[in-house]
Amino acid sequence: LQAELSDVAVTGLEPATEFLRLGKASLFGGTLRYPEQTLRFSSLNLEQPELVAWRDENGALSLDQLSGQPGGETKTGGADSAGAWAFGIDEVTVEGGAADLSDRSVTPTAAVGVQDLQFRMADVSNAPGGRFPLSLSANLREGGQFSVEGNLSVLPDLELSAEVRTDGIPLGLGQPYLAQMAQVSVTEGALDSKLEVKLNGDGQANLGGSVELPGLKITDTRDDRPLVGWDQMEIDRLDFDLVATSLRLSRVRFEQPYARLAINADGTTNLTGLAVTGQVADEDPGQSAEPFELTVGGIGIESGNMDFSDLSLPLPFATRIAGLDGIISTISTLSAEPSNIRLEGQVDEFGLARIEGSMNLLDPVKHTDVSLEFRNLLMSDLSPYTIQFAGQEIAEGKLDLDLGYFIDQGRLQGKNDIVLSDLVLGEKV
């Protein structure tokens, strides 16, 4: 038996859409035997298939409409009817596949395009316990590519064991979802990863491997200023367990990270109000979600940069810290102990900045006890602030600061020591 189908286009769904196109489908080497009730083909090849699918404003999947049943349910026969015939294909291949996928339940609509898809699966059958070797690779229209190599089993339960690789996947694809939570924008950044995925028939799902996020830039959309970023972030090992709802990370290493922290005159910060309010999740009050367990084996920072300002001081202060190096100790939801922080960097040519203390990084409002030490800073850099109340620039002078910030259960206490040395006022402004 053999069959060939060419130039297929299928239109339907609501709203009416040409949701499927197919250049050619070829089925070869078929053999049917009766009464043995077996049907097997040597190959099935799909050329240039194109799929359009979406999630609507109510969260329903467009392809669920094909079932004709509410919620996408389909009627299936019992075990006897499913095993009456034995079906099999030696090889299934897809060449030049493409897909346009979108999520209209968020604003703006999230969309991703898949192109140049290549797929191969061998020894496909409806025999219980059958394992099908598969390989898949594709490019994204927005940039980047991904691949999957592994084995798939469908009967009696869905099981998957595969290696998944991503290369240069743009993080901006998640911006529509991030915008629902915070007033920030991912302007640059990519995902490189090598992961092992395991899905078992008993519902267990595990994900492990390494992840890199190069070139991240996140902007505060309220003032269109950089908020945080880095040249490189590396996680040598991560392990995620869906059933145990746990995520464990090795030490996270940042190369040339950047952050901007501003304390306003009224004591608020540039982080205040970042979260989008008014988003209430639909939860059943009778059910409590399993607590999520997160453990990070420390954070390493190399050659970091930080813009820091505190306009709440008697003498408003702002500076840029460069060459920031140091570590932050283990972070874990399983422990009430705060993380220890020790960072040191350079300010201007001869200045020093040192940050030490402890902080509950998962809930900094609950506990923060951090000191910032600045030594040998040039007073002339503060002229833009002194002009406001002194009417003169600063020609010479050195500044030493010891800034202490202590937060306990949402209450902030600050203790600051300020020393000005060899101060000389300059021109009147």
Buried (B, 14 or more C-beta within 10 A) or exposed (E): EEEEEEEEEEEEBEEEBEBBBBBBBBBBBBEEEEEEEBBBBBBBBBBBBBBBBBBBEEEBEBBBBBEEEEEEEEEEEEEEEEBEEBEBBBBBBBBBBBBBBBBBBBEEEBBBEBBBBBBBBBBBBBEEEBBBEBBBBBBBBEEBBBBBEBBBBBBEEEBBBBEBBBBBBBBBBBBBEBBEEBBBBBBBBBBBBBBBBBBBEEEEEBBBBBBBBBBBBBBBBEEEEBBBBBBBBBBBEBBBBEEEEBBBBBBBBBBBBBBBBBBEEEEEBBBEEBEEEEEEEEEEEEEEEEEEBBBBBBBBBBBBBBBBBBBBBEBBBBBBBBBBBBBBBBBBBEEEEBBBBEBBBBBBEEBBBBBBBBBBBEEBEBBBBBBBBBBBBBBBBBBEBBBEEBEBBBEEBBBBBBBBBBBEEEEEEBEBEBEEEEEEBBEEE
